Amino acid sequence: MPYVNIKITREGATAEQKKALIAGVTQLLVDTLGKNPASTFVIIDEVDTDNWGLGGRPVTELRQESQ
C-alpha cells in the first residue's frame, strides 16, 4: 500500500495538472515496483509560499525580489 506525499507551493496548479500528477505517480509505482493502483495513495499538499522557506527566507520574499 504505497503512500506518496507531494508538497507544492500554492500558486495555481490546476485541477487537471493535479489529476495528471496523481495518475502519473500512480503509474510510475505500477511500472517500477509492480504496485496495485487500487491501493496506492497519492496526496498533494499545497503550501502557501509564506510557509515555505529556502535558504532561511520565505519563498514569498524570494519571489518578490526576483520580479
Secondary structure, 3 states (H helix, E strand, C coil): CCEEEEEEECCCCCHHHHHHHHHHHHHHHHHHHCCCHHHCEEEEEEECHHHCEECCEEHHHHHHHCC
